[in-house]
């Protein structure tokens, strides 16, 4: 008997897509080892600098200043060896989603009419509002991408803790980031195991029952694994404090980078609020 082609369901396709996206995100640790402008700058400097520039982009009241800031951030990403294809993919995705959110502002914001779409006037003020939103989100996203692409994840966690972020919050962020990979990989393996033992196409009701049962088993495995991980961490001396093998230390280049970030943020604030 020849097995029929087994079509993957929506849940399985979504799971596989998320897993591949997260695996691509893990490549940031390899990018952080390259010789770029920010790769060897202290994580605390990059974290505070990126946060300051994000705030500057958020409060800017001038579109030209915001556009120049975005251009400077894009150049910073390129000289830091962030792959261009990664940037363009992020820009395209963010633009589509942000533009969809900002689209109603074109028609609902009162002001000078510059065009008409399906009999509804498009205002200049609405267009500016949409451009502000897109520019701000693109700038913030690019800064976040630069940070995670030039800094190993353990250093980001250590930087958060050194900046007095509560240990519980840091621990939850760090464990969640790592555990998502494990959880999705386990789910994918379960779907592959089920598919390899199936012949033909199952009915919708049967597929839904199997998906529900799989979710229950996955939850049980997740709870059991979390207990095992916690006991293993306790056995190795973990008492709630995040530690890294390499201690964060400020060097001359870090102070220089910090001064440049501070100057850029001050200029962006001054130009954006004047």
N, C-alpha and C positions, 0 to 999 in steps of 0.2 A: 504494500500500500504506500502510495506516495503522499507525503504530507503536503497539505495546501500551504500557500504562502500566508504567514501570520502577520496581519497588519497591526502595527503598534497603535495603541489608543492615545487619546488626548493627554491623559495623565502621564503616560510613559514618555511621550514626545516632550512634554513640558519638563519632566524630570531630567531627561537627557540633555536638553538645551541648557537648563540651569547648571547641570554638572559641568558641561563643557565651558560655560561662561566662567564658573568659579575656578576651573583648572587654568583658564587663561589668566585669571586674576592672580593665581599663584606664581605666574611667571614674573611678577613684579620683584620677587626676591632675587631672581637672576638679573633683572635690569639694575637692581640696586648695587650690584657688584661691578658694573661697568664704570669706565672713566669719564663721567660727565661732570658738569659744573657743580651740581648739588650732591652728588653721590657720597662724598666724604665730609659733608658738613654735618655738624651735630644735629641730632634729631630734634632736640628742643628748639633750636634756632629755626629749623624748617617749619616745625609745628606752629610756633608763635608767629613767624613771619607770614605763613600762609593764612592763618586766622586773621591777622591784621589786614592783609590785602582783601580777604573775603568781606570783612566788615567795611572796608573802604569802598569796595564795589557795591555793597548793599546800600550805603548811605549817599552815594554820588547822585547829584541832581543835574548833571550835565552829560548829555549823550556822547559828546565828543571826548570828554575825559574818560568815560567808561569804555569807549571803543579803543582809545589809546592804551588803557590799562589792560584790556583783553589782548591787544596785540603784543604788549610787553610780556604778558604771562605766556602767550603762545611761543614767543622767542625763547623765554626761559625754559620752557618744556623741551624745545628742540635742542638747545645747547646742553641740556641735561640728559640727552640721549633717550628721551621718551620716543618710542617708535611713532612715525608719522601716521601709519595705518591705525594705530591705537587711538591717536588723537582725533583723526577724521571720523572714525566710527563713533567715538563718544560725542563729538560735536554734532554729527548727523542725528543720532538718536535723541540727544537732548533738545536739538532744534525742533524736531518733529513734535515731541511731547509738549515742549514749552509753547511752541507756536499754536498748538491746538488749544491750550489753556488761554493764551492771550488773544485768540481770534475774536471772541465776542467784543473785546475792547475796541476793535476797529469800528464797530457799528454803534456801540452803546455810549461811548465817550462823547459828550457834547463838544462842539467846536467847529472849525472851518472845514467844510466839505471839499475833498479833493478828487473823489471818484464815486461811482455808483455801481453797486453789485446787486443784481436782481432787484433793482428798484430801491435798495437800501443804501443811504449815503455812507461813505467811508471818510472819517474825519482825520485831519492832520494830527490832532491831539491823541486820538486813539492809536494811530500808527506809531507815534512817539512812545506811548505807554507800552505797546507791545514790544517795541525795540528795546526799551529799558529792561523789561522782564527777560527777554531772550539774552541780552548782553550780560546781565547780572548772573543768570543761571549758568551760562557758558563759562564765564570767568571763574565762578566758584567751583564748577565741575573740573575745569582744567587745573586749578590749584590743588584740588583733592587728588587728581590723577598724578600730578607731579609729586606730591608728597608720598603717596603709596608706591610710586614707581621708582623713587630714588632712595627709599628708606626701608630696610628690612623690618618686617612686622614686629619682632621682639624689641627693636629699638623704639618703635612708635609706642609700644606698651610701656617701656621703661620711661620714655619721655613724659607720657601722661602721668605716671606715678610720681616722677620727680617734680612735676608741676602741681602737686598736691591734689590731684584727682583722687577721690576715695578709692581705697584698695578694692572694695567690693565691686565698684563700677568697672575698674580696669580689668579685674578678674573675669567678670561677666563678658566684657567685650572680647578679651583675648580667647576665652574658652569657646564662645559662640562662633567666632571666626574660624577656629580650627575644627570645631565639631560639625559645622555645616558640611565640610568636605566628607567627613566620615559617614555622616547620616545619609547624604545623597549617594555616596558610593554603595552603601549597604542596600539602599532602596533599589538602585539600578541592578545590582547583583540578584536581588530577589525577583525582579521583573524578568531578567534574562533566564533565570532558573525556571520560572513558570512558563515562559515562552518555549524553552527547549523541550518541555514535557507536554506541550499542547499540539494537537493535530486538528487542522481545520479552523474555522472561525467560530468562536463561541457566541452565544446569544447575548444580547445586551444585559439582561437581568443577571446572567451568570457572571459576566465580566464585572458588573457592579458589585456583586457579592464577593468576588475574588479580590477586587481592589480594596473593599472594606476590610476583609480579613488580612490582606497584606499590610494595611495601615495599622491594624491592631498588633500584628506580629512585630512590625517595625518599631512601634512605640514600646513594646515590651523589651526588645533588644536595646533600644536607646536607654531605657531606665537601667537595665542590667549593666550596660557598658559604662554609664555614668557612675554607678557605684564602684565598679572595678577601677576606673580611672582615678576616682577620689581616693580609694584605698591605696593605690599605687603611688599617688602624689604624697599622701601622708607617710607612707613607708620610706619615701625618699627625702623626708624632712620638710615638706611644704607646710607652712603654718599661716597662709593667707597673704604673704607679702610676695610681690612679683620681683624676681631677680633675673639678671642676664649675665652671661659669661663675660661679656665685655662691658666694663663700666663706662658710663658716659662722662667724658671729660672735655672741657672747653679748651680749644687751641687757638692759635693766632688767626687761622683762616676762619674759625667759627665766629670770633669776635668781629672780623671784617664782614662776614656774611650777615651777621646780626645788624651791624651798622647800616649796611646797604638795604636790608629789608626794612629797617626803621625809617631810613630816609625815603624809600619808595612809598611806604605807607603814609608818611607825613605829607609828601607831595600829592599823593592821590587824595587824601582827606582834604587838603587845602584847595586843590583844584576842583574837587567835586562839590564842595560846600560853599565856595565863594559866590 
